[in-house]
Amino acid sequence: MTPSSHAEQARVHKRVAAAEAGIDDALIGSLVDVFYTRVQADDLLGPIFAAHVADWSQHLPRMKDFWASIMIESGRFNGRPMQKHIALGMLTKAHFARWLALWDETVALNIPDAAVADRFRTSAHRIADSLLTGVLVERGGLDALRTRAADLAPMETTS
């Protein structure tokens, strides 16, 4: 099997598993809409998004495409989330922890199937950890990476 055929088989498997679990564009769209309504109202995250998202009618479809790419392998998302988060310059572990807390609460309230909810939470935690690591490395190079490696405990979410 060639690497490209292996990758395509993995994508097909992910699409089938998502469909069998009931993960589709409608579910993702609804979840993203509810989540970002909560983000906009949040005391910590709301001001950051207000300063950097000029047009929610453009941002929300991109976030829906992003999550579709993560959850059902849609391939619609084309962006550079790491660079966007690094460019903000002020994000801390507290920001990512709050984002995760809101995400986890939104998932719990809107996805009744425990296994599906867990898939959304697990993906979000991996993404947040990766973005936080990238932000820290950009600020502090290898020393930041060593510090992050020493702090391997999962981010605690706060409500």
C-alpha positions as CSV (number, residue, x, y, z in Angstrom):
1,M,0.0,0.0,0.0
2,T,1.4,3.4,-0.9
3,P,1.5,6.2,1.6
4,S,-1.1,8.2,-0.3
5,S,-3.5,5.2,-0.5
6,H,-3.0,4.6,3.2
7,A,-3.8,8.3,4.0
8,E,-6.9,8.1,1.7
9,Q,-8.1,4.9,3.4
10,A,-7.7,6.6,6.8
11,R,-9.7,9.6,5.6
12,V,-12.5,7.4,4.3
13,H,-12.5,5.4,7.6
14,K,-12.8,8.7,9.5
15,R,-15.7,9.9,7.3
16,V,-17.6,6.6,7.7
17,A,-17.0,6.5,11.5
18,A,-18.2,10.1,11.8
19,A,-21.4,9.4,9.8
20,E,-22.1,6.2,11.8
21,A,-21.8,8.3,15.0
22,G,-24.1,11.0,13.7
23,I,-21.5,13.6,13.3
24,D,-22.4,15.7,10.3
25,D,-22.3,19.3,9.1
26,A,-25.6,20.1,10.8
27,L,-24.4,19.0,14.2
28,I,-21.1,20.8,13.8
29,G,-22.8,23.9,12.6
30,S,-25.2,24.0,15.5
31,L,-22.4,23.4,18.0
32,V,-20.1,26.1,16.6
33,D,-23.0,28.6,16.5
34,V,-23.8,28.0,20.2
35,F,-20.2,27.9,21.3
36,Y,-19.2,31.2,19.6
37,T,-22.3,32.9,21.0
38,R,-21.0,32.0,24.4
39,V,-17.4,33.0,23.6
40,Q,-18.6,36.5,22.5
41,A,-20.4,36.9,25.8
42,D,-17.5,35.6,27.9
43,D,-15.6,38.2,30.1
44,L,-12.2,36.8,29.3
45,L,-12.5,35.7,25.7
46,G,-15.2,38.0,24.4
47,P,-12.9,41.1,24.2
48,I,-10.2,39.2,22.4
49,F,-12.6,38.0,19.7
50,A,-14.3,41.4,19.5
51,A,-10.9,43.0,18.8
52,H,-9.9,40.5,16.1
53,V,-13.1,39.2,14.4
54,A,-14.5,42.0,12.3
55,D,-17.2,39.9,10.6
56,W,-18.8,36.9,12.3
57,S,-20.6,36.0,9.1
58,Q,-17.2,35.2,7.7
59,H,-15.6,33.8,10.8
60,L,-18.3,31.2,11.7
61,P,-18.3,29.4,8.4
62,R,-14.5,29.1,8.6
63,M,-14.9,27.6,12.1
64,K,-17.5,25.2,10.9
65,D,-15.2,24.2,8.0
66,F,-12.3,23.8,10.5
67,W,-14.4,21.5,12.8
68,A,-15.8,19.6,9.8
69,S,-12.2,18.9,8.8
70,I,-11.3,17.7,12.3
71,M,-14.4,15.6,12.9
72,I,-15.4,14.3,9.5
73,E,-12.3,14.9,7.3
74,S,-14.2,17.3,5.0
75,G,-11.0,18.9,3.6
76,R,-12.8,22.2,3.3
77,F,-10.7,24.1,5.8
78,N,-7.6,25.9,4.5
79,G,-6.0,28.1,7.1
80,R,-3.2,28.6,9.5
81,P,-4.5,28.5,13.0
82,M,-1.1,28.3,14.7
83,Q,0.1,31.5,13.1
84,K,-3.1,33.3,13.9
85,H,-2.9,32.4,17.6
86,I,0.8,33.3,17.8
87,A,0.1,36.6,16.1
88,L,-2.3,37.6,18.9
89,G,0.7,37.9,21.2
90,M,-1.1,37.8,24.5
91,L,-2.7,34.4,24.8
92,T,-1.9,32.5,28.0
93,K,-2.7,29.1,29.4
94,A,-5.7,30.8,31.2
95,H,-7.2,31.8,27.8
96,F,-6.9,28.3,26.4
97,A,-8.3,26.8,29.7
98,R,-11.3,29.1,29.5
99,W,-11.9,28.3,25.8
100,L,-11.8,24.6,26.8
101,A,-14.2,25.1,29.7
102,L,-16.7,26.8,27.4
103,W,-16.3,24.2,24.7
104,D,-16.7,21.3,27.2
105,E,-19.8,22.9,28.7
106,T,-21.3,23.6,25.2
107,V,-20.6,20.0,24.2
108,A,-22.2,18.7,27.4
109,L,-25.3,20.8,26.8
110,N,-25.7,20.1,23.1
111,I,-24.4,16.6,22.4
112,P,-26.4,14.0,24.2
113,D,-24.4,11.0,22.9
114,A,-21.5,10.5,25.4
115,A,-19.2,8.9,22.9
116,V,-19.7,11.7,20.3
117,A,-19.3,14.3,23.0
118,D,-16.1,12.7,24.1
119,R,-14.8,12.8,20.5
120,F,-15.5,16.6,20.3
121,R,-13.9,17.2,23.7
122,T,-10.8,15.1,23.0
123,S,-10.2,16.8,19.7
124,A,-10.6,20.3,21.3
125,H,-8.2,19.4,24.1
126,R,-5.6,18.2,21.6
127,I,-6.0,21.3,19.5
128,A,-5.7,23.7,22.5
129,D,-2.7,21.9,23.8
130,S,-1.0,22.1,20.4
131,L,-1.8,25.8,20.0
132,L,-0.7,26.6,23.5
133,T,2.6,24.8,23.0
134,G,3.2,26.7,19.7
135,V,2.4,30.0,21.3
136,L,4.8,29.2,24.2
137,V,7.6,28.0,21.9
138,E,7.3,31.1,19.8
139,R,7.7,33.3,22.9
140,G,10.5,31.3,24.6
141,G,12.0,28.8,22.2
142,L,13.4,25.6,23.5
143,D,13.3,26.7,27.1
144,A,9.5,27.2,26.8
145,L,9.2,23.8,25.3
146,R,11.2,22.2,28.1
147,T,9.0,24.0,30.6
148,R,5.9,22.9,28.8
149,A,7.2,19.3,28.8
150,A,7.7,19.5,32.5
151,D,4.1,20.7,32.9
152,L,2.5,17.7,31.1
153,A,-0.6,17.7,33.3
154,P,-3.7,18.4,31.1
155,M,-5.0,22.0,31.1
156,E,-7.5,22.4,33.9
157,T,-10.7,24.0,32.7
158,T,-12.4,26.6,34.8
159,S,-16.0,27.6,34.7
